Amino acid sequence: MARAIVDALVKKPREVTVPAFQGWLLRAFGAFVWIMRIVLADLEKHGRKNLAAHRARQTGG
């Protein structure tokens, strides 16, 4: 079981979870692909920043 979880973490793409309001906005922007690309890039940037901050807090740095 543990090996399956580790394999999934390494091999599977990450999933993005957004709050309900932002999820509604994503669905609305989905009608306009060019806007959707901008929105997703921005969400990914913020997610990476938050993940780095979280990891820094966990390691005490």
C-alpha positions, 0 to 999 in steps of 0.5 A, a space after each residue: 500500500 505504501 509503495 503504491 502511494 509513493 509511486 502515485 506521488 512520483 508518477 502521477 500529475 499533481 491535482 489542484 484544489 481551489 476554493 468554491 468561489 475560485 472553482 466557479 470562476 474557473 468554470 466561467 473562464 473555461 468558456 474562454 480558453 485564452 483567459 483560462 490559460 492565464 488564470 491557470 498559470 496564475 493559480 499554479 504560480 501561487 500554488 508553488 509559492 504556497 507550497 514552498 512556504 509550507 515546506 519552509 515552515 516544516 523544515 524550520 527555515 
